[in-house]
C-alpha cells in the first residue's frame, strides 16, 4: 500500500472527510482491520485564507512552502484538500515539478463530468472560486457549460461555507442550501467545488446528480495507492 499525502487543515472540518473516505476505501479493498497509509499535514490555514481578497499573488509561494514540507516526509502521492488553492497549485506546477502524482480536484471533476456525459453543470463553491473563473475554465476548456449562481445566492453560499469551515453546522443550513440548488434545475449535474459543501449536500438531498471533488480525489488516490 502506497502512502497518500494530504495537505489539510484547509479547513479542518472538511479535511476529516478525506481521511474518512480514504480509510473506507482501504476497508473496501483490503477488508480486515486495514486502514489507509496517510501522511496528514494539517497546516495553519489563516496565512493563506487571509490573502484571498488582497494578496493572492503571495499565496503560491506560501502553498509551495507547505507542499515542500509535506514532500520531505516522502509520500507517494499528494492531495491538496482545498479547491480554491488549486488556483495556486496550478501556478506552482507551471513553475516547478512536483515529484509525485497530484490528484487535481478540477481535472478529476471534469473527467467525471465527461465520463457521465454531462453537458451543463452548476458550480457551487466559495465566492472566490465561483467568481474568479479558474475552476469553471477546467470545464469550459472541455466544452462543458458552467452555470454560476447569481450574486445574492453566492453571498448566502459564502456565508454558510464560512460557518462550516469554522466547525459550525446549523440545522437551517441544509434547507437553505437545497432551496438555492432548486433554483438551478436546468443543469445535468452540480459540482461541489468546495470541500465543506459535502458536509451539507449529498446524493440524498441534492436535486441533481453531484460531482463531489473530495470523492473524485480520493477515488483516484485509492486506485493509485491500494494496488
Secondary structure, DSSP 8 states (H G I E B T S, - for coil): ---EEEEE-TTHHHHHHHHHHHHHHHHHHH-TT----EEEEE---HHHHTTSSS-GGGHHHHHHHHHHHHHTT--SEEEES-STTHHHHHHHHHHS--SSEE--HHHHHHHHHHHTT--EEEEE--HHHHHH-HHHHHHHTTT-EEEE--HHHHHHHHHHHHHHHTT---HHHHHHHHHHHTT--SSSEEEE-STTGGGT--TTT-SSEEEEHHHHHHHHHHHHH--
